[in-house]
Amino acid sequence: MKKTIILLALLTSLISCDEKETLSSFALLSQSNGAQKISPISPTENSAFDLDIAIDTTQRFQQMDGFGYTLTGGSAAHIFQMDAAPQDSLLQALFGTQKGALGISYLRLSLGASDLDEFPWSYNDLDSNQEDEDLSAFSLSRDTLYLLPVLKKIKSINPKIQLMSSPWSAPKWMKSNQDSRGGELLKKYYSAYALYFAKYIKAMAEEGIKIDAITIQNEPHHPGNNPSMYMSSADQAEFIGAHLGPLFEKENIDTKIIIWDHNADEYNYPIEVLSNPQANAYIDGSAFHLYAGSITALSEVHKAFPSKNLYFTEQWTGAPGDFEQDFSWHFEQLMIGAPNNWSKVVLEWNLSNNPELQPHTDRGGCTRCLGAITIDQNKVIANPSYYVMAHTAPFVRPGAFRIHSTQHDNVPNTAYENEDGSISVLLYNKDEKEHTIRISGLEDVFTFTVSAQSALSVTFSKP
């Protein structure tokens, strides 16, 4: 007797979706946004099909940590300022694991200010011509205003959510230009900056917040942002190998150290850092953005250092956005492409904005960054990266292993085996015609039709 396999699916027609609709009641993919639920499909042994996607659970690749967003200071402020009831409802819809919730499982934080804060700041700001190598003035005070209260509520909803923190700049007094924008970390302050990371991790732990990973520098080859800081691969290797790694080891800090955190076109940067034996010993992996380069560059780093992990940590949607183009590109390149090139995390930039796209810093802050949701007091509007995540995070849970699936040029796809034994398949039909897809390699064979230029996410689970 065959075991029944239940198919859960969400199908979004890119043409019919409208990102301007209000996310009333914060339901996952509200019906007003053109989302269609496919009824459970029975196994079909002999149905006609034109594309076969064969699943092979014996071919396992990387284990996934999760999917999510960056919770910037601005994002946290928008959520914090909502009334209690709609705020609670929103957080449950975003971070809960109940049916209909988005199930965000990973967040990136800015270690200090990002360019989506009101102004640049650090945890150790001093007056001009001062220094504080012991970091006696270190303080999380800015984070206590919005970020920590919101983060603690998120942790209460999903205690297992993982957190990565990334600095946009060292404190100004440690830098060559004494400015929040650009400049380089002075070598005489390498030890002080390593202590800065350690103090941050310990201070967050005292607040009940475990930082699972840190990157060394957000976009180290983009010194025009505010805040920002330039860091060469040689300097990053020296900082990790001679200062940060040994300090973490001495202080028994198990937070993962991740390098690069910038575009895929310069994949030689992490290879150069990992080629330094002293630094390599302390490095967990490399992080990427895709404002330049090809997502396949991640596989080049994997080939060079297969024991090191890969993370995709940032990609923006520019306001006002184009739903069809934004959704299709992000889903194909990031949600399918990044894991197919060994990334174990995929994060979008950023979680929320307000209708004015504030806050952002002067002299280089992003003025067009569109969040996954727009918060207008207690009204919430879903934007393209919300829907991208809705086709991914509920289906691929932390701990899932990416497994083999047959690839087709016009129907890119990726497949996973979740910890509960269910199999999830994400695919995108790029063609201007529908395809009848057969999923084979499981106990039963399934055949279904996917509309032109549509995304499909399915979970096959045994009762």
C-alpha positions in Angstrom: 0.0 0.0 0.0 1.5 3.3 -1.0 2.0 6.0 1.5 0.1 9.2 0.9 2.2 12.3 0.1 0.6 15.6 0.8 1.4 18.5 -1.6 1.4 22.0 -0.2 1.9 24.7 -2.8 1.8 28.4 -3.4 1.7 29.7 -7.0 2.1 33.4 -7.7 1.5 34.7 -11.2 3.9 37.6 -11.6 1.5 39.5 -13.8 -1.4 39.4 -11.5 0.4 40.3 -8.3 0.3 43.9 -7.0 2.7 44.9 -4.3 0.6 48.0 -3.4 -2.2 46.0 -1.8 -2.4 46.2 2.0 -1.4 43.1 3.9 -4.7 43.0 5.9 -4.6 40.8 8.9 -0.9 40.0 8.0 -1.8 36.7 6.5 0.8 35.0 4.4 0.2 36.0 0.8 -3.2 37.5 1.3 -5.7 36.6 -1.4 -6.0 40.2 -2.6 -2.4 40.0 -3.9 -3.2 37.4 -6.5 -1.8 34.4 -4.7 -3.4 31.2 -5.6 -3.3 28.0 -3.5 -3.1 24.8 -5.4 -5.2 22.0 -4.0 -3.5 18.8 -2.9 -2.4 16.8 -5.9 -2.7 13.0 -6.1 0.2 10.9 -7.5 -0.1 10.5 -11.3 1.9 7.7 -12.8 1.2 8.1 -16.5 0.3 11.8 -17.0 1.9 13.6 -19.9 4.7 16.0 -19.1 7.3 18.0 -20.9 9.9 18.5 -18.1 11.1 16.0 -15.5 12.7 17.1 -12.2 14.2 14.0 -10.7 14.9 14.2 -6.9 17.7 12.2 -5.4 17.8 12.3 -1.6 21.1 10.3 -1.5 23.0 13.3 -3.0 23.2 15.7 -0.1 24.9 19.0 -0.1 25.0 21.9 2.4 22.8 22.1 5.5 20.7 25.3 5.6 20.8 27.7 8.5 17.8 29.8 7.2 16.3 32.7 5.3 15.5 36.2 6.3 16.3 39.9 6.2 18.5 42.6 7.8 16.8 44.1 10.8 18.3 47.6 10.6 17.9 50.3 13.2 15.3 51.9 11.0 13.4 48.7 10.5 13.3 48.1 14.3 12.1 51.7 14.9 9.2 51.3 12.5 8.0 48.1 14.2 8.6 49.5 17.7 6.4 52.5 17.0 3.4 50.4 16.1 0.5 50.0 18.6 0.8 46.8 20.7 -1.8 44.7 19.0 -0.9 45.2 15.4 2.8 44.9 16.3 2.3 41.6 18.0 0.2 40.4 15.0 2.9 41.5 12.6 5.8 39.8 14.5 3.8 36.6 14.7 3.1 36.7 11.0 6.8 37.3 10.2 8.6 35.1 12.7 6.1 32.5 13.8 6.2 28.9 12.6 2.4 28.4 12.7 0.5 27.8 9.5 0.3 31.0 7.4 3.3 32.6 9.0 6.4 33.6 7.0 8.7 31.7 9.3 11.8 33.9 9.1 14.6 31.9 10.6 17.7 34.2 10.2 18.4 37.9 10.7 21.3 40.2 10.1 21.9 43.1 12.4 24.2 46.1 12.0 27.0 46.2 14.5 26.6 49.9 15.2 24.8 52.0 12.7 24.1 51.1 9.1 23.2 53.6 6.4 19.5 53.0 7.3 19.9 54.7 10.7 19.1 58.3 11.4 22.8 59.2 11.6 26.1 57.3 11.9 27.2 56.1 15.3 29.2 53.4 17.0 29.3 51.8 20.4 32.3 53.8 21.4 31.9 57.4 20.1 34.4 59.9 21.5 35.1 63.6 21.1 37.8 64.6 18.6 41.4 63.7 19.4 40.4 61.2 22.0 41.1 57.4 22.1 39.8 54.6 24.3 41.8 51.5 23.6 40.3 49.7 26.7 36.9 50.6 25.4 35.8 51.8 28.8 33.1 54.0 27.1 31.6 51.1 25.2 27.8 51.1 25.4 24.8 49.5 23.7 22.6 52.5 24.6 21.5 53.2 21.0 20.3 49.6 20.6 18.2 49.8 23.7 15.9 52.4 22.1 14.4 50.2 19.4 16.5 47.2 18.3 16.7 45.3 21.5 13.1 45.6 22.5 12.0 44.4 19.1 14.6 41.7 19.0 13.6 40.3 22.4 10.0 40.0 21.2 11.2 38.2 18.0 13.2 35.8 20.2 10.2 35.1 22.3 8.3 34.1 19.2 11.2 32.1 17.7 13.9 31.3 20.2 15.9 29.4 17.6 16.3 32.3 15.2 19.9 32.8 14.2 21.6 36.2 14.2 24.5 37.6 12.2 26.0 41.1 12.9 27.9 43.2 10.5 29.8 46.5 11.1 29.5 49.3 8.6 32.5 51.1 10.2 34.8 51.0 13.2 34.5 54.0 15.6 35.8 57.1 14.0 38.8 57.5 16.3 40.2 54.2 15.1 40.2 55.2 11.5 42.7 56.9 9.2 40.3 59.8 8.3 38.6 60.2 11.6 35.3 60.0 9.8 32.3 57.6 9.8 32.5 57.5 5.9 35.5 55.8 4.2 39.0 55.7 5.6 40.8 52.6 6.9 41.3 50.9 10.3 44.6 52.1 11.7 46.9 49.1 12.4 47.7 50.4 15.9 44.0 49.9 16.8 43.6 46.3 15.4 43.6 44.9 19.0 41.2 47.6 20.2 38.8 46.8 17.3 39.0 43.1 18.1 38.0 43.9 21.6 35.2 46.0 20.2 33.7 42.8 18.6 34.2 40.8 21.8 32.6 43.4 24.0 29.6 43.6 21.6 29.0 39.9 21.6 29.3 39.7 25.4 27.0 42.8 25.9 24.4 41.3 23.6 24.6 38.0 25.5 23.9 39.9 28.8 20.7 41.1 27.1 19.8 37.5 26.3 20.8 37.8 22.6 23.2 35.3 21.2 25.1 36.5 18.2 25.8 33.4 16.1 28.0 35.0 13.5 29.8 38.2 12.6 31.2 39.5 9.4 34.3 41.7 9.6 33.2 44.6 7.4 30.1 45.3 5.4 31.2 46.0 1.8 34.9 46.6 2.4 35.4 47.8 -1.1 32.6 50.4 -0.9 34.0 53.3 1.2 31.4 55.8 -0.2 28.5 54.7 2.0 27.8 56.4 5.4 29.0 54.7 7.5 31.6 52.7 5.7 35.2 51.6 5.9 37.7 50.3 3.3 39.5 47.1 4.2 41.9 45.2 1.9 42.1 41.4 1.8 45.6 41.5 3.3 44.4 43.7 6.2 41.4 41.6 6.8 43.5 38.5 7.0 46.0 40.2 9.4 43.2 41.5 11.6 41.6 38.1 11.9 44.7 36.0 12.2 46.7 38.1 14.6 44.0 39.8 16.6 40.3 38.8 16.4 40.7 35.0 16.1 43.2 34.7 19.0 41.0 37.0 21.2 37.9 35.0 20.5 39.8 31.8 21.3 41.2 33.3 24.6 37.7 34.6 25.6 35.9 31.3 24.6 33.7 33.2 22.1 32.2 30.7 19.7 30.6 33.3 17.3 31.5 32.4 13.7 33.8 34.7 11.8 32.8 35.4 8.3 34.7 37.3 5.7 34.2 39.6 2.6 30.4 40.5 2.8 30.5 42.1 -0.6 29.9 41.5 -4.3 30.4 38.3 -6.2 32.5 39.9 -8.9 35.5 40.0 -6.5 35.4 36.4 -5.3 39.2 36.4 -5.2 39.1 38.6 -2.1 37.8 35.8 0.2 40.1 33.3 -1.5 43.0 35.5 -0.7 42.0 35.8 2.9 41.4 32.1 3.2 44.8 31.5 1.7 46.4 33.0 4.8 46.9 30.0 7.1 46.9 32.1 10.3 43.5 33.7 9.4 42.0 30.5 7.8 42.1 28.7 11.1 39.5 31.1 12.6 37.2 31.6 9.6 33.9 29.8 9.2 33.2 31.1 5.7 32.5 33.9 3.3 29.5 36.2 2.6 28.3 37.7 -0.6 26.1 40.4 -2.2 25.1 40.4 -5.8 25.2 44.1 -6.9 27.9 43.0 -9.3 29.1 39.6 -10.6 27.5 36.2 -11.0 25.9 34.1 -8.3 28.0 31.2 -9.7 31.1 32.8 -8.2 30.1 31.4 -4.9 30.9 27.9 -6.3 34.4 29.1 -7.2 35.1 29.9 -3.5 33.6 26.5 -2.6 35.9 24.7 -5.0 38.9 26.5 -3.6 37.9 25.9 0.1 35.2 23.2 0.2 35.3 23.0 4.0 34.3 26.6 4.5 30.7 27.8 4.5 29.1 30.3 2.2 26.4 32.9 3.0 24.4 35.3 1.0 23.8 38.3 3.2 22.3 41.2 1.2 20.4 42.3 -1.9 18.2 45.4 -2.1 15.0 46.2 -4.0 15.0 49.7 -5.3 11.9 51.9 -4.8 9.4 52.2 -6.2 10.1 48.8 -7.6 8.7 46.6 -10.4 7.0 43.6 -8.9 7.4 41.3 -11.9 11.1 42.1 -12.5 12.0 42.2 -8.8 10.3 39.1 -7.8 11.5 37.0 -10.8 15.2 38.1 -10.5 15.4 37.7 -6.7 13.6 34.3 -6.7 15.8 32.9 -9.5 19.1 34.4 -8.6 18.9 34.3 -4.8 16.4 31.8 -3.5 17.3 29.2 -6.1 20.7 30.4 -7.4 22.5 31.1 -4.1 21.7 27.7 -2.4 22.5 25.9 -5.7 25.9 27.6 -5.4 26.4 26.4 -1.8 25.0 29.2 0.3 23.5 28.1 3.5 21.8 31.4 4.3 19.9 33.8 2.0 19.1 37.3 3.4 17.3 40.2 1.7 17.9 43.9 2.4 16.0 45.0 4.4 13.0 44.1 6.6 10.9 47.4 6.6 10.7 51.0 5.6 8.2 53.7 6.0 6.4 55.5 3.0 9.1 58.2 3.0 11.9 55.5 2.9 13.3 57.0 6.1 15.5 56.9 8.0 18.8 57.0 6.2 22.1 58.8 6.9 23.3 61.8 5.1 26.4 61.7 2.7 25.8 58.2 1.4 22.8 56.6 3.0 20.4 54.6 0.8 17.5 56.8 -0.3 15.7 54.2 -2.4 15.9 51.0 -0.3 12.5 49.3 -0.3 11.9 47.0 2.6 10.1 43.7 2.5 7.2 45.5 4.1 6.3 49.2 4.3 4.9 50.3 7.7 2.7 53.4 7.8 1.8 53.7 11.5 -0.3 50.5 11.9 -0.8 49.8 8.2 1.4 47.2 6.6 2.0 46.9 2.8 3.8 43.8 1.4 6.6 44.5 -1.2 8.4 42.2 -3.6 11.0 40.7 -1.2 8.1 39.7 1.2 6.7 37.5 -1.5 10.1 36.2 -2.5 10.6 35.1 1.1 7.0 33.7 1.3 7.9 31.3 -1.5 11.0 30.1 0.4 11.2 30.4 4.2 8.0 28.4 5.0 9.1 25.5 2.8 12.9 25.3 3.6 13.3 25.1 7.3 16.6 25.4 9.3 18.5 22.1 9.3 17.3 21.1 5.8 19.8 19.6 3.4 19.9 20.7 -0.2 19.6 17.6 -2.3 20.0 16.8 -6.0 17.3 17.9 -8.5 17.5 17.8 -12.3 18.2 21.3 -13.7 16.6 22.9 -16.7 17.7 26.2 -18.3 14.3 27.7 -18.4 13.0 26.2 -15.2 15.7 26.6 -12.5 14.9 24.8 -9.3 16.3 23.7 -6.0 15.3 20.9 -3.7 15.7 20.1 0.0 15.1 17.4 2.6 13.8 19.0 5.8 14.5 17.5 9.2 11.0 16.1 9.4 11.6 14.0 6.2 9.5 16.2 4.0 10.9 17.2 0.5 10.5 20.8 -0.7 11.1 21.9 -4.3 11.3 25.5 -5.4 11.1 26.3 -9.1 10.6 29.2 -11.4 9.2 28.9 -14.9 11.0 31.6 -16.9 9.3 30.7 -20.2 6.5 32.6 -21.8 4.6 29.3 -22.0 3.3 27.0 -19.3 5.1 23.7 -18.5 3.8 20.4 -17.3 6.3 19.3 -14.7 6.9 15.8 -13.4 8.5 15.3 -10.0 10.1 11.9 -9.9 12.5 10.1 -7.5 10.1 10.1 -4.6 7.8 7.1 -3.6 5.2 8.5 -5.9 5.4 10.5 -9.1 3.6 13.9 -9.3 2.7 15.9 -12.4 1.3 19.4 -12.4 1.2 22.4 -14.7 3.1 25.6 -13.9 2.0 28.9 -15.6 4.3 31.0 -17.7 6.7 33.2 -15.7 5.5 31.8 -12.4 7.2 30.6 -9.2 6.1 27.4 -7.5 7.1 26.1 -4.1 5.9 22.7 -3.0 6.4 20.4 0.0 5.9 16.7 -0.2 5.4 15.2 3.3 4.4 11.9 4.7 1.5 11.7 7.1 
